């Protein structure tokens, strides 16, 4: 049930039975020599669609560009500043709230979005209350990070061990291989992969992580692994969404 493939009448009818909506959010950033630049958005969108199919929930258009300033020294990365992303989310949620939605569940595919999302939620509550939107007091926002699902984390550790790493991971690459098998990439991956350096600016990041990976070995990824991880994320986040929807 995708918002952009619905008519306004269909959205109006949906709002008679539910005020909940899922918003996929990802990033457009480098993912090492074999990871797709759209990885984070691809994963979030696919998993959101899976939850929608299982639970008949509306899914908003994916926010494809997130907060990835530290990746901008790699060609192809597009990033919003945190302040810009906050404003984008406020505008999204203001329009949706005025239409009648009140429960916003973000399925997130990028760790760099988490802090900004939480700040955006607080800004949104403040903004809506000062606009005196009638249902402002009922608005609730929550983020579900698919890669942090307990079942996904455990499966990734089982499949990849310490070679999962923390960026351009085999788990996220595997999900993209499942979703887009025609776009699987092959490239040389050095066995010496950097890890453990703090994240500061973009140039510093590229110096310390020259091929874009952070302790990961995406050569271990397969589409079959991707299907397993996708199924686990859809199940766990679906349960989380229903609990969120039923909450106070």
C-alpha positions in Angstrom: 0.0 0.0 0.0 2.2 2.8 -1.3 1.2 6.4 -0.9 2.6 7.5 -4.3 0.5 4.7 -6.0 -2.7 5.6 -4.3 -5.3 8.3 -5.0 -6.4 10.9 -2.5 -9.7 9.1 -2.1 -7.8 5.9 -1.2 -5.7 7.7 1.4 -8.9 9.3 2.8 -10.5 5.9 3.2 -7.3 4.4 4.7 -7.4 7.2 7.4 -10.8 6.0 8.5 -9.2 2.7 9.7 -5.7 3.7 10.6 -3.6 6.8 11.4 -0.3 5.0 11.0 2.2 5.3 8.2 5.7 3.9 7.6 8.4 6.3 6.2 11.5 4.5 4.8 14.6 6.6 5.1 18.1 5.8 3.9 21.1 7.6 2.3 22.8 8.1 -1.0 26.4 7.3 -0.2 29.4 5.2 -1.0 29.4 1.6 0.2 32.9 0.5 -0.7 34.1 -1.1 -3.9 31.1 -3.6 -4.3 28.3 -1.8 -2.4 25.6 0.2 -4.3 25.5 3.9 -3.6 21.8 3.6 -2.9 22.2 0.7 -0.4 20.7 2.3 2.6 17.6 3.6 0.8 17.2 0.3 -1.1 17.2 -1.8 2.1 14.8 0.5 4.0 12.4 0.8 1.1 12.3 -3.0 0.4 11.8 -3.9 4.1 9.1 -1.2 4.5 7.2 -2.7 1.5 7.5 -6.1 3.1 6.0 -4.8 6.3 3.2 -3.1 4.3 2.3 -6.4 2.5 2.1 -8.3 5.8 0.1 -5.7 7.8 -1.7 -3.5 5.2 0.0 -0.3 6.3 0.5 2.8 4.2 4.1 3.5 3.1 5.2 7.0 2.3 7.8 7.8 -0.5 11.3 6.9 0.6 13.6 9.7 1.8 16.6 8.6 -0.3 19.1 11.3 0.8 20.1 11.4 4.4 22.9 12.7 6.6 26.1 11.4 5.1 28.5 14.3 5.2 31.4 12.1 6.3 31.1 10.2 3.0 31.2 13.1 0.6 34.9 12.7 -0.3 33.8 9.7 -2.3 32.2 10.5 -5.8 28.5 9.9 -6.0 27.6 10.6 -2.4 24.8 13.1 -1.8 24.1 14.4 1.6 21.8 16.8 3.5 23.1 18.7 6.4 21.5 17.7 9.7 19.6 21.0 9.9 18.2 20.5 6.3 17.1 16.9 7.0 15.3 18.1 10.2 13.4 20.6 8.1 12.5 18.0 5.5 11.1 15.7 8.1 9.2 18.6 9.8 7.6 19.5 6.4 6.8 15.8 5.6 5.1 15.3 9.0 3.3 18.6 9.0 1.6 17.8 5.7 0.8 14.2 6.8 -0.6 15.3 10.2 -2.8 17.9 8.6 -4.2 15.1 6.5 -5.0 13.0 9.5 -1.9 10.8 10.2 -0.6 10.7 13.7 1.7 7.7 14.0 5.0 7.8 12.1 7.2 4.8 12.0 10.5 5.4 10.2 12.3 2.3 8.9 15.9 3.5 8.7 18.8 2.1 6.7 21.6 4.4 7.7 23.2 4.8 11.1 24.2 8.4 10.3 20.5 9.4 10.3 19.7 8.3 13.9 20.8 11.4 15.8 19.2 13.7 13.3 15.9 11.7 13.3 15.6 11.9 17.0 16.2 15.7 16.9 13.7 16.0 14.1 11.0 14.3 16.2 11.4 16.8 19.0 11.4 19.7 16.6 8.2 18.2 14.9 6.3 17.9 18.2 7.2 21.5 19.1 6.3 22.8 15.6 3.0 21.1 15.4 1.9 22.3 18.8 2.7 25.9 18.0 0.8 25.5 14.7 -2.1 24.4 16.8 -2.8 21.5 14.5 -5.9 19.8 16.2 -4.3 16.3 16.4 -0.8 17.5 17.4 -1.0 16.0 20.9 -1.6 12.5 19.3 1.4 12.6 17.1 4.1 10.0 17.8 7.3 9.2 16.0 9.5 6.2 16.2 12.5 4.9 14.3 13.2 1.2 13.6 16.8 0.6 12.4 16.5 -2.6 10.4 20.2 -3.4 10.8 19.9 -3.2 14.6 17.0 -5.7 14.8 18.1 -8.4 17.3 17.3 -11.2 14.8 19.2 -9.5 12.0 22.2 -8.8 14.2 22.4 -12.4 15.4 22.1 -13.8 11.9 24.8 -11.4 10.6 27.1 -12.5 13.3 26.3 -16.1 12.5 27.0 -15.6 8.8 29.9 -13.2 8.9 31.4 -13.1 12.4 33.9 -10.2 12.9 33.9 -9.6 9.1 30.5 -7.9 9.3 32.2 -4.7 10.2 30.2 -1.4 10.5 29.9 0.0 7.0 29.6 -1.5 3.6 28.7 -4.6 5.5 28.0 -8.0 3.9 24.6 -8.0 5.5 23.4 -4.8 3.8 25.1 -5.7 0.6 23.4 -9.1 0.7 20.0 -7.4 1.0 20.6 -5.3 -2.1 21.8 -8.4 -3.9 18.4 -10.0 -3.1 16.5 -6.9 -4.2 18.6 -6.1 -7.3 20.3 -9.4 -8.4 21.0 -7.8 -11.8 23.2 -5.1 -10.1 25.6 -7.3 -8.1 29.1 -5.9 -8.3 32.5 -7.6 -8.2 35.8 -5.8 -7.4 39.1 -6.4 -5.7 38.8 -6.2 -1.9 42.0 -5.9 0.0 42.3 -8.3 3.0 43.6 -5.3 4.9 40.5 -3.3 5.8 40.6 -0.3 8.2 38.5 -0.2 11.4 38.4 1.6 14.7 39.0 5.2 13.7 36.6 7.9 14.9 34.4 9.6 12.3 35.1 13.3 11.8 35.1 15.2 8.4 34.9 13.7 4.9 38.5 14.1 4.0 39.7 12.6 7.3 37.2 9.7 6.8 38.7 8.9 3.3 42.2 9.0 4.6 41.4 6.4 7.3 39.0 4.3 5.3 40.5 4.6 1.8 38.2 2.1 0.0 35.1 3.1 2.0 34.8 0.0 4.1 34.8 0.0 7.9 36.1 -3.4 9.0 33.8 -5.3 6.6 34.1 -8.0 4.0 31.2 -7.7 1.6 32.6 -10.4 -0.6 30.8 -12.8 1.8 27.4 -11.5 0.8 25.0 -13.6 -1.3 21.4 -13.0 -2.5 20.4 -16.0 -0.4 21.7 -14.4 2.7 19.9 -11.2 1.7 16.6 -13.0 1.6 17.2 -14.5 5.1 18.1 -11.1 6.5 15.2 -9.4 4.7 12.7 -11.9 6.1 14.0 -11.4 9.6 13.8 -7.6 9.4 10.3 -7.6 7.9 9.0 -9.9 10.7 10.7 -8.0 13.6 9.9 -4.5 12.4 6.3 -5.6 11.6 5.9 -6.6 15.2 7.5 -3.5 16.4 5.2 -1.3 14.2 2.1 -3.0 15.5 3.2 -2.5 19.1 3.9 1.2 18.3 0.5 1.7 16.7 -1.3 0.2 19.7 0.6 2.2 22.2 -0.5 5.4 24.0 
